[in-house]
Amino acid sequence: MPPHTRATRRLPALLALAGGYFTVGVASMSVIGFAQPLTADLGLPPSAVGGLVTAFAITYALAAPAMQILFGDRDRRRMVMTGLAGVCLGAVLCALAQSYGMLVAGRTVMALGAGLVGPTVSATGAILVDEDRRASALATVFGGMTAAVVIGVPICSMAGIAIGWRGVTWGIAAIAVLVALAVRATVPGGLRGSRSGARVLLRMMVDRRIGMALVVPLMQMSGIFVTYALLAPWMTAVAEAGGRVLPETAVPTAMFIYGAGGLIGNALGAVLERRFGAVGTLRITLTALGLGFAAALVVPGGLVPLYLLMSVWAITAMSFMAPQQKRLVDLAGDRAGLALALNASALYAGMSLGSGVGVAVHGGAGPLLLPAASLAFVVVAMLALEISQRPARA
């Protein structure tokens, strides 16, 4: 069967797997969108939402590799469906929560399920198609996460006002069920990976090529979230430095532009990978991302330059994802599931690290220097990429 024909026949399965990533993305980030009605309902301070985000991110970062160690040799379709059931259960717990502790518990259960879903849908998508279509398949699957940012989170934000945050959370539970049914209907059974013990995990992490290849997404995502997590104060400071007042609609518009740019970048990453290879594409995207953060240090305070910067950040950031996963699959061989789990952990750890550094920079040096810290992380990511390319010593 020609490669393009096989890829076309697998498209429904790839889209169902993308639905898994969409569920993970909405589950992790929707709380940001309905933060105001949630905190008002439970009488919580606004900062409490940060704890809910952190609880999910840390649990996911730890759960993703642990799930592959424990269940990596199981049927992958069943693994995805089980993980989605965990997301559903966690969402139900959150919807019924009457206290902050119950919310944290529900978010933790959601993250445990998501930690099984994310790496498994990527690993499954990679083996459903021929090798020359692998980057495109991974881009399709990870496109679910991009769609969560572009469509899911804004809808959750609006729905939180219309039907309340509990109604939105019940909706997330329903989405998890629907996606599980789609996976059951389209993804073939009998696809299995290999179960890796803790020793294999440690060997993979200390392997210079794989270990440094995992440092790359950690630093890249940290760089993005230094500024993105504090987007509103940064945009406000830039506008004020230019003698302007930032409109109330500017930040939501910027987030929408970022999401739309992410869709473009997600598709572009696969195209660039076929032309320049995985490593070449990573070099291009990291360089462009670094230049984007450098430009942010001198950008005028008008809305158009700010929106252009957001599109550059989004396109370059999301163009990175598919070639990064493709490279790890190639490096790890039959341990691809574990490598992708570690990659997912690195991304979520980067979100936490970048957000923390951003808060520190904001409080110390001020919001205008957030892009400088972002740029520093991207430079480290570029160095890690080059180190990971060096041949192993004999």
Contacts in CASP RR format, 6 or more apart in sequence:
PFRMAT RR
TARGET T0000
AUTHOR 0000-0000-0000
METHOD contacts of the structure
MODEL  1
MPPHTRATRRLPALLALAGGYFTVGVASMSVIGFAQPLTADLGLPPSAVG
GLVTAFAITYALAAPAMQILFGDRDRRRMVMTGLAGVCLGAVLCALAQSY
GMLVAGRTVMALGAGLVGPTVSATGAILVDEDRRASALATVFGGMTAAVV
IGVPICSMAGIAIGWRGVTWGIAAIAVLVALAVRATVPGGLRGSRSGARV
LLRMMVDRRIGMALVVPLMQMSGIFVTYALLAPWMTAVAEAGGRVLPETA
VPTAMFIYGAGGLIGNALGAVLERRFGAVGTLRITLTALGLGFAAALVVP
GGLVPLYLLMSVWAITAMSFMAPQQKRLVDLAGDRAGLALALNASALYAG
MSLGSGVGVAVHGGAGPLLLPAASLAFVVVAMLALEISQRPARA
1 9 0 8 1.000
3 129 0 8 1.000
3 130 0 8 1.000
3 132 0 8 1.000
3 133 0 8 1.000
4 133 0 8 1.000
6 129 0 8 1.000
6 130 0 8 1.000
6 133 0 8 1.000
7 129 0 8 1.000
7 130 0 8 1.000
7 133 0 8 1.000
7 136 0 8 1.000
7 137 0 8 1.000
10 125 0 8 1.000
10 128 0 8 1.000
10 129 0 8 1.000
10 137 0 8 1.000
11 140 0 8 1.000
12 186 0 8 1.000
13 125 0 8 1.000
13 128 0 8 1.000
13 186 0 8 1.000
13 187 0 8 1.000
13 188 0 8 1.000
14 125 0 8 1.000
14 128 0 8 1.000
14 129 0 8 1.000
14 137 0 8 1.000
14 140 0 8 1.000
14 141 0 8 1.000
15 140 0 8 1.000
15 182 0 8 1.000
15 186 0 8 1.000
16 179 0 8 1.000
16 182 0 8 1.000
16 183 0 8 1.000
16 185 0 8 1.000
16 186 0 8 1.000
16 187 0 8 1.000
17 80 0 8 1.000
17 121 0 8 1.000
17 124 0 8 1.000
17 125 0 8 1.000
17 140 0 8 1.000
17 141 0 8 1.000
17 183 0 8 1.000
17 187 0 8 1.000
18 121 0 8 1.000
18 140 0 8 1.000
18 141 0 8 1.000
18 142 0 8 1.000
18 143 0 8 1.000
18 144 0 8 1.000
18 147 0 8 1.000
19 121 0 8 1.000
19 144 0 8 1.000
19 179 0 8 1.000
19 182 0 8 1.000
20 80 0 8 1.000
20 84 0 8 1.000
20 117 0 8 1.000
20 118 0 8 1.000
20 121 0 8 1.000
20 144 0 8 1.000
20 179 0 8 1.000
20 183 0 8 1.000
21 117 0 8 1.000
21 118 0 8 1.000
21 121 0 8 1.000
21 122 0 8 1.000
21 141 0 8 1.000
21 142 0 8 1.000
21 143 0 8 1.000
21 144 0 8 1.000
21 145 0 8 1.000
21 148 0 8 1.000
22 143 0 8 1.000
22 144 0 8 1.000
22 145 0 8 1.000
22 147 0 8 1.000
22 148 0 8 1.000
22 152 0 8 1.000
22 175 0 8 1.000
22 179 0 8 1.000
23 84 0 8 1.000
23 87 0 8 1.000
23 114 0 8 1.000
23 117 0 8 1.000
23 148 0 8 1.000
23 172 0 8 1.000
23 175 0 8 1.000
23 176 0 8 1.000
23 179 0 8 1.000
24 87 0 8 1.000
24 114 0 8 1.000
24 115 0 8 1.000
24 117 0 8 1.000
24 118 0 8 1.000
24 145 0 8 1.000
24 148 0 8 1.000
25 114 0 8 1.000
25 144 0 8 1.000
25 145 0 8 1.000
25 148 0 8 1.000
25 149 0 8 1.000
25 153 0 8 1.000
26 148 0 8 1.000
26 152 0 8 1.000
26 153 0 8 1.000
26 156 0 8 1.000
26 172 0 8 1.000
26 175 0 8 1.000
27 56 0 8 1.000
27 87 0 8 1.000
27 91 0 8 1.000
27 110 0 8 1.000
27 111 0 8 1.000
27 114 0 8 1.000
27 172 0 8 1.000
27 176 0 8 1.000
28 53 0 8 1.000
28 56 0 8 1.000
28 57 0 8 1.000
28 60 0 8 1.000
28 110 0 8 1.000
28 111 0 8 1.000
28 114 0 8 1.000
29 53 0 8 1.000
29 148 0 8 1.000
29 149 0 8 1.000
29 153 0 8 1.000
30 152 0 8 1.000
30 153 0 8 1.000
30 156 0 8 1.000
30 168 0 8 1.000
30 169 0 8 1.000
30 172 0 8 1.000
31 38 0 8 1.000
31 49 0 8 1.000
31 52 0 8 1.000
31 53 0 8 1.000
31 56 0 8 1.000
31 107 0 8 1.000
32 49 0 8 1.000
32 53 0 8 1.000
32 153 0 8 1.000
33 153 0 8 1.000
33 156 0 8 1.000
33 157 0 8 1.000
33 160 0 8 1.000
34 156 0 8 1.000
34 157 0 8 1.000
34 159 0 8 1.000
34 160 0 8 1.000
34 161 0 8 1.000
34 164 0 8 1.000
34 165 0 8 1.000
34 168 0 8 1.000
35 46 0 8 1.000
35 49 0 8 1.000
36 46 0 8 1.000
37 160 0 8 1.000
37 161 0 8 1.000
37 164 0 8 1.000
37 165 0 8 1.000
38 44 0 8 1.000
38 49 0 8 1.000
38 165 0 8 1.000
39 45 0 8 1.000
39 46 0 8 1.000
39 48 0 8 1.000
39 49 0 8 1.000
41 164 0 8 1.000
41 165 0 8 1.000
41 166 0 8 1.000
42 97 0 8 1.000
42 98 0 8 1.000
42 99 0 8 1.000
42 100 0 8 1.000
42 103 0 8 1.000
44 100 0 8 1.000
48 100 0 8 1.000
51 104 0 8 1.000
52 103 0 8 1.000
52 104 0 8 1.000
52 107 0 8 1.000
53 355 0 8 1.000
54 352 0 8 1.000
55 104 0 8 1.000
55 107 0 8 1.000
55 108 0 8 1.000
55 111 0 8 1.000
56 107 0 8 1.000
56 108 0 8 1.000
56 110 0 8 1.000
56 111 0 8 1.000
56 114 0 8 1.000
57 111 0 8 1.000
57 348 0 8 1.000
57 349 0 8 1.000
57 351 0 8 1.000
57 352 0 8 1.000
58 348 0 8 1.000
58 352 0 8 1.000
59 107 0 8 1.000
59 108 0 8 1.000
59 111 0 8 1.000
59 112 0 8 1.000
60 111 0 8 1.000
60 114 0 8 1.000
60 115 0 8 1.000
60 344 0 8 1.000
60 345 0 8 1.000
60 348 0 8 1.000
61 344 0 8 1.000
61 345 0 8 1.000
61 346 0 8 1.000
61 348 0 8 1.000
61 349 0 8 1.000
61 352 0 8 1.000
62 345 0 8 1.000
63 111 0 8 1.000
63 112 0 8 1.000
63 113 0 8 1.000
63 114 0 8 1.000
63 115 0 8 1.000
63 116 0 8 1.000
64 115 0 8 1.000
64 116 0 8 1.000
64 118 0 8 1.000
64 119 0 8 1.000
64 341 0 8 1.000
64 342 0 8 1.000
64 344 0 8 1.000
64 345 0 8 1.000
64 348 0 8 1.000
65 201 0 8 1.000
65 338 0 8 1.000
65 341 0 8 1.000
65 342 0 8 1.000
65 345 0 8 1.000
67 79 0 8 1.000
67 112 0 8 1.000
67 113 0 8 1.000
67 115 0 8 1.000
67 116 0 8 1.000
67 119 0 8 1.000
67 120 0 8 1.000
67 341 0 8 1.000
68 119 0 8 1.000
68 120 0 8 1.000
68 195 0 8 1.000
68 196 0 8 1.000
68 337 0 8 1.000
68 338 0 8 1.000
68 341 0 8 1.000
69 195 0 8 1.000
69 196 0 8 1.000
69 197 0 8 1.000
69 198 0 8 1.000
69 200 0 8 1.000
69 201 0 8 1.000
69 338 0 8 1.000
70 195 0 8 1.000
71 79 0 8 1.000
71 116 0 8 1.000
71 195 0 8 1.000
72 79 0 8 1.000
72 192 0 8 1.000
72 193 0 8 1.000
72 194 0 8 1.000
72 195 0 8 1.000
72 196 0 8 1.000
72 337 0 8 1.000
72 338 0 8 1.000
73 192 0 8 1.000
73 193 0 8 1.000
73 194 0 8 1.000
73 195 0 8 1.000
74 192 0 8 1.000
75 189 0 8 1.000
75 190 0 8 1.000
75 191 0 8 1.000
75 192 0 8 1.000
76 120 0 8 1.000
76 123 0 8 1.000
76 124 0 8 1.000
76 187 0 8 1.000
76 189 0 8 1.000
76 190 0 8 1.000
76 191 0 8 1.000
76 192 0 8 1.000
76 193 0 8 1.000
77 124 0 8 1.000
77 183 0 8 1.000
77 184 0 8 1.000
77 187 0 8 1.000
77 188 0 8 1.000
77 189 0 8 1.000
77 190 0 8 1.000
77 191 0 8 1.000
78 189 0 8 1.000
79 116 0 8 1.000
79 120 0 8 1.000
80 116 0 8 1.000
80 117 0 8 1.000
80 120 0 8 1.000
80 121 0 8 1.000
80 124 0 8 1.000
80 180 0 8 1.000
80 183 0 8 1.000
80 187 0 8 1.000
81 180 0 8 1.000
81 183 0 8 1.000
81 184 0 8 1.000
82 113 0 8 1.000
82 116 0 8 1.000
83 113 0 8 1.000
83 114 0 8 1.000
83 115 0 8 1.000
83 116 0 8 1.000
83 117 0 8 1.000
84 113 0 8 1.000
84 117 0 8 1.000
84 176 0 8 1.000
84 177 0 8 1.000
84 179 0 8 1.000
84 180 0 8 1.000
84 183 0 8 1.000
85 113 0 8 1.000
85 176 0 8 1.000
85 180 0 8 1.000
86 109 0 8 1.000
86 110 0 8 1.000
86 112 0 8 1.000
86 113 0 8 1.000
86 116 0 8 1.000
86 176 0 8 1.000
87 110 0 8 1.000
87 113 0 8 1.000
87 114 0 8 1.000
87 117 0 8 1.000
87 172 0 8 1.000
87 173 0 8 1.000
87 176 0 8 1.000
88 173 0 8 1.000
88 176 0 8 1.000
88 177 0 8 1.000
88 180 0 8 1.000
89 109 0 8 1.000
90 106 0 8 1.000
90 107 0 8 1.000
90 109 0 8 1.000
90 110 0 8 1.000
90 173 0 8 1.000
91 106 0 8 1.000
91 110 0 8 1.000
91 169 0 8 1.000
91 170 0 8 1.000
91 171 0 8 1.000
91 172 0 8 1.000
91 173 0 8 1.000
91 176 0 8 1.000
92 170 0 8 1.000
92 173 0 8 1.000
93 102 0 8 1.000
93 105 0 8 1.000
93 106 0 8 1.000
93 109 0 8 1.000
94 102 0 8 1.000
94 103 0 8 1.000
94 106 0 8 1.000
94 107 0 8 1.000
94 110 0 8 1.000
94 169 0 8 1.000
95 166 0 8 1.000
95 167 0 8 1.000
95 169 0 8 1.000
95 170 0 8 1.000
95 173 0 8 1.000
96 102 0 8 1.000
97 103 0 8 1.000
97 105 0 8 1.000
97 106 0 8 1.000
115 341 0 8 1.000
115 344 0 8 1.000
118 344 0 8 1.000
119 337 0 8 1.000
119 338 0 8 1.000
119 340 0 8 1.000
119 341 0 8 1.000
119 343 0 8 1.000
119 344 0 8 1.000
120 337 0 8 1.000
121 141 0 8 1.000
122 138 0 8 1.000
122 141 0 8 1.000
122 142 0 8 1.000
122 325 0 8 1.000
122 337 0 8 1.000
122 340 0 8 1.000
122 344 0 8 1.000
123 193 0 8 1.000
123 329 0 8 1.000
123 336 0 8 1.000
123 337 0 8 1.000
123 340 0 8 1.000
124 187 0 8 1.000
124 191 0 8 1.000
125 137 0 8 1.000
125 138 0 8 1.000
125 141 0 8 1.000
126 134 0 8 1.000
126 137 0 8 1.000
126 138 0 8 1.000
126 325 0 8 1.000
126 326 0 8 1.000
126 329 0 8 1.000
126 336 0 8 1.000
126 340 0 8 1.000
127 191 0 8 1.000
128 137 0 8 1.000
128 187 0 8 1.000
128 188 0 8 1.000
128 191 0 8 1.000
129 136 0 8 1.000
129 137 0 8 1.000
132 274 0 8 1.000
134 326 0 8 1.000
134 329 0 8 1.000
135 269 0 8 1.000
135 270 0 8 1.000
135 273 0 8 1.000
135 274 0 8 1.000
135 278 0 8 1.000
135 322 0 8 1.000
135 323 0 8 1.000
135 326 0 8 1.000
136 270 0 8 1.000
136 274 0 8 1.000
136 322 0 8 1.000
138 270 0 8 1.000
138 321 0 8 1.000
138 322 0 8 1.000
138 325 0 8 1.000
138 326 0 8 1.000
138 329 0 8 1.000
139 266 0 8 1.000
139 267 0 8 1.000
139 269 0 8 1.000
139 270 0 8 1.000
139 321 0 8 1.000
139 322 0 8 1.000
142 266 0 8 1.000
142 321 0 8 1.000
142 322 0 8 1.000
142 325 0 8 1.000
143 263 0 8 1.000
143 266 0 8 1.000
146 259 0 8 1.000
146 262 0 8 1.000
146 263 0 8 1.000
146 266 0 8 1.000
146 318 0 8 1.000
147 263 0 8 1.000
149 258 0 8 1.000
149 259 0 8 1.000
149 262 0 8 1.000
150 256 0 8 1.000
150 259 0 8 1.000
150 260 0 8 1.000
150 262 0 8 1.000
150 263 0 8 1.000
154 252 0 8 1.000
154 255 0 8 1.000
154 256 0 8 1.000
156 168 0 8 1.000
156 172 0 8 1.000
159 167 0 8 1.000
159 168 0 8 1.000
160 167 0 8 1.000
160 168 0 8 1.000
193 334 0 8 1.000
193 337 0 8 1.000
194 334 0 8 1.000
194 335 0 8 1.000
196 204 0 8 1.000
196 335 0 8 1.000
196 338 0 8 1.000
200 335 0 8 1.000
200 338 0 8 1.000
201 338 0 8 1.000
201 342 0 8 1.000
204 210 0 8 1.000
204 211 0 8 1.000
204 332 0 8 1.000
204 335 0 8 1.000
204 338 0 8 1.000
204 339 0 8 1.000
204 342 0 8 1.000
205 211 0 8 1.000
205 214 0 8 1.000
205 342 0 8 1.000
208 387 0 8 1.000
208 388 0 8 1.000
208 390 0 8 1.000
208 392 0 8 1.000
209 331 0 8 1.000
209 388 0 8 1.000
209 389 0 8 1.000
209 392 0 8 1.000
210 328 0 8 1.000
210 331 0 8 1.000
210 332 0 8 1.000
210 339 0 8 1.000
210 388 0 8 1.000
211 388 0 8 1.000
212 384 0 8 1.000
212 385 0 8 1.000
212 387 0 8 1.000
212 388 0 8 1.000
213 324 0 8 1.000
213 327 0 8 1.000
213 328 0 8 1.000
213 331 0 8 1.000
213 384 0 8 1.000
213 385 0 8 1.000
213 388 0 8 1.000
214 328 0 8 1.000
214 339 0 8 1.000
214 342 0 8 1.000
214 343 0 8 1.000
214 346 0 8 1.000
215 346 0 8 1.000
215 380 0 8 1.000
215 381 0 8 1.000
215 384 0 8 1.000
215 388 0 8 1.000
216 282 0 8 1.000
216 286 0 8 1.000
216 324 0 8 1.000
216 381 0 8 1.000
216 384 0 8 1.000
216 385 0 8 1.000
216 388 0 8 1.000
217 320 0 8 1.000
217 324 0 8 1.000
217 343 0 8 1.000
217 346 0 8 1.000
217 347 0 8 1.000
217 350 0 8 1.000
217 381 0 8 1.000
218 346 0 8 1.000
218 347 0 8 1.000
218 349 0 8 1.000
218 350 0 8 1.000
218 353 0 8 1.000
218 381 0 8 1.000
219 350 0 8 1.000
219 377 0 8 1.000
219 378 0 8 1.000
219 380 0 8 1.000
219 381 0 8 1.000
219 384 0 8 1.000
220 286 0 8 1.000
220 289 0 8 1.000
220 317 0 8 1.000
220 320 0 8 1.000
220 377 0 8 1.000
220 378 0 8 1.000
220 381 0 8 1.000
221 346 0 8 1.000
221 347 0 8 1.000
221 348 0 8 1.000
221 349 0 8 1.000
221 350 0 8 1.000
221 351 0 8 1.000
221 354 0 8 1.000
222 350 0 8 1.000
222 351 0 8 1.000
222 353 0 8 1.000
222 354 0 8 1.000
222 357 0 8 1.000
222 377 0 8 1.000
223 293 0 8 1.000
223 350 0 8 1.000
223 354 0 8 1.000
223 373 0 8 1.000
223 374 0 8 1.000
223 375 0 8 1.000
223 376 0 8 1.000
223 377 0 8 1.000
223 378 0 8 1.000
223 381 0 8 1.000
224 289 0 8 1.000
224 313 0 8 1.000
224 317 0 8 1.000
224 354 0 8 1.000
224 374 0 8 1.000
225 350 0 8 1.000
225 351 0 8 1.000
225 353 0 8 1.000
225 354 0 8 1.000
225 355 0 8 1.000
225 358 0 8 1.000
226 354 0 8 1.000
226 355 0 8 1.000
226 357 0 8 1.000
226 358 0 8 1.000
226 361 0 8 1.000
226 370 0 8 1.000
226 371 0 8 1.000
226 373 0 8 1.000
226 374 0 8 1.000
226 377 0 8 1.000
227 234 0 8 1.000
227 293 0 8 1.000
227 296 0 8 1.000
227 358 0 8 1.000
227 370 0 8 1.000
227 371 0 8 1.000
227 373 0 8 1.000
227 374 0 8 1.000
228 258 0 8 1.000
228 313 0 8 1.000
229 351 0 8 1.000
229 354 0 8 1.000
229 355 0 8 1.000
229 356 0 8 1.000
229 358 0 8 1.000
229 359 0 8 1.000
230 358 0 8 1.000
230 359 0 8 1.000
230 362 0 8 1.000
230 367 0 8 1.000
230 370 0 8 1.000
231 251 0 8 1.000
231 254 0 8 1.000
231 255 0 8 1.000
232 251 0 8 1.000
233 362 0 8 1.000
233 367 0 8 1.000
234 367 0 8 1.000
234 368 0 8 1.000
234 370 0 8 1.000
234 371 0 8 1.000
235 246 0 8 1.000
235 250 0 8 1.000
235 251 0 8 1.000
235 254 0 8 1.000
235 306 0 8 1.000
236 246 0 8 1.000
236 367 0 8 1.000
237 366 0 8 1.000
237 367 0 8 1.000
237 368 0 8 1.000
238 299 0 8 1.000
238 301 0 8 1.000
238 306 0 8 1.000
238 368 0 8 1.000
239 245 0 8 1.000
239 246 0 8 1.000
239 250 0 8 1.000
239 301 0 8 1.000
239 302 0 8 1.000
239 306 0 8 1.000
240 246 0 8 1.000
241 301 0 8 1.000
241 368 0 8 1.000
242 300 0 8 1.000
242 301 0 8 1.000
242 302 0 8 1.000
243 301 0 8 1.000
244 301 0 8 1.000
244 302 0 8 1.000
247 303 0 8 1.000
250 303 0 8 1.000
250 306 0 8 1.000
253 307 0 8 1.000
254 306 0 8 1.000
254 307 0 8 1.000
254 310 0 8 1.000
257 307 0 8 1.000
257 310 0 8 1.000
257 311 0 8 1.000
257 314 0 8 1.000
258 310 0 8 1.000
258 311 0 8 1.000
258 313 0 8 1.000
258 314 0 8 1.000
259 314 0 8 1.000
260 311 0 8 1.000
260 314 0 8 1.000
261 311 0 8 1.000
261 314 0 8 1.000
261 315 0 8 1.000
261 318 0 8 1.000
262 314 0 8 1.000
262 315 0 8 1.000
262 317 0 8 1.000
262 318 0 8 1.000
263 318 0 8 1.000
264 314 0 8 1.000
264 315 0 8 1.000
264 318 0 8 1.000
265 314 0 8 1.000
265 315 0 8 1.000
265 316 0 8 1.000
265 317 0 8 1.000
265 318 0 8 1.000
265 319 0 8 1.000
266 318 0 8 1.000
266 319 0 8 1.000
266 321 0 8 1.000
266 322 0 8 1.000
268 315 0 8 1.000
268 318 0 8 1.000
268 319 0 8 1.000
269 281 0 8 1.000
269 285 0 8 1.000
269 318 0 8 1.000
269 319 0 8 1.000
269 320 0 8 1.000
269 321 0 8 1.000
269 322 0 8 1.000
269 323 0 8 1.000
270 322 0 8 1.000
270 323 0 8 1.000
272 280 0 8 1.000
272 281 0 8 1.000
272 284 0 8 1.000
272 285 0 8 1.000
272 319 0 8 1.000
272 323 0 8 1.000
273 281 0 8 1.000
273 322 0 8 1.000
273 323 0 8 1.000
273 326 0 8 1.000
275 281 0 8 1.000
276 284 0 8 1.000
277 323 0 8 1.000
278 323 0 8 1.000
278 324 0 8 1.000
278 326 0 8 1.000
278 327 0 8 1.000
278 330 0 8 1.000
279 323 0 8 1.000
279 327 0 8 1.000
279 385 0 8 1.000
279 389 0 8 1.000
280 323 0 8 1.000
281 319 0 8 1.000
281 320 0 8 1.000
281 323 0 8 1.000
282 320 0 8 1.000
282 323 0 8 1.000
282 324 0 8 1.000
282 327 0 8 1.000
282 385 0 8 1.000
283 382 0 8 1.000
283 385 0 8 1.000
284 319 0 8 1.000
285 316 0 8 1.000
285 317 0 8 1.000
285 319 0 8 1.000
285 320 0 8 1.000
285 323 0 8 1.000
286 316 0 8 1.000
286 320 0 8 1.000
286 378 0 8 1.000
286 381 0 8 1.000
286 382 0 8 1.000
286 385 0 8 1.000
287 382 0 8 1.000
288 312 0 8 1.000
288 315 0 8 1.000
288 316 0 8 1.000
289 312 0 8 1.000
289 313 0 8 1.000
289 316 0 8 1.000
289 317 0 8 1.000
289 320 0 8 1.000
289 378 0 8 1.000
290 316 0 8 1.000
290 374 0 8 1.000
290 375 0 8 1.000
290 378 0 8 1.000
290 379 0 8 1.000
292 309 0 8 1.000
292 312 0 8 1.000
292 313 0 8 1.000
292 316 0 8 1.000
292 371 0 8 1.000
293 313 0 8 1.000
293 371 0 8 1.000
293 372 0 8 1.000
293 374 0 8 1.000
293 375 0 8 1.000
293 378 0 8 1.000
294 371 0 8 1.000
294 375 0 8 1.000
295 309 0 8 1.000
295 312 0 8 1.000
296 309 0 8 1.000
296 371 0 8 1.000
296 374 0 8 1.000
297 368 0 8 1.000
297 369 0 8 1.000
297 371 0 8 1.000
297 372 0 8 1.000
297 375 0 8 1.000
299 305 0 8 1.000
299 306 0 8 1.000
299 309 0 8 1.000
324 343 0 8 1.000
325 340 0 8 1.000
325 343 0 8 1.000
328 336 0 8 1.000
328 339 0 8 1.000
328 340 0 8 1.000
328 343 0 8 1.000
329 336 0 8 1.000
329 339 0 8 1.000
329 340 0 8 1.000
331 339 0 8 1.000
332 338 0 8 1.000
332 339 0 8 1.000
333 339 0 8 1.000
354 377 0 8 1.000
357 373 0 8 1.000
357 377 0 8 1.000
358 370 0 8 1.000
358 373 0 8 1.000
361 369 0 8 1.000
361 370 0 8 1.000
361 373 0 8 1.000
362 370 0 8 1.000
END
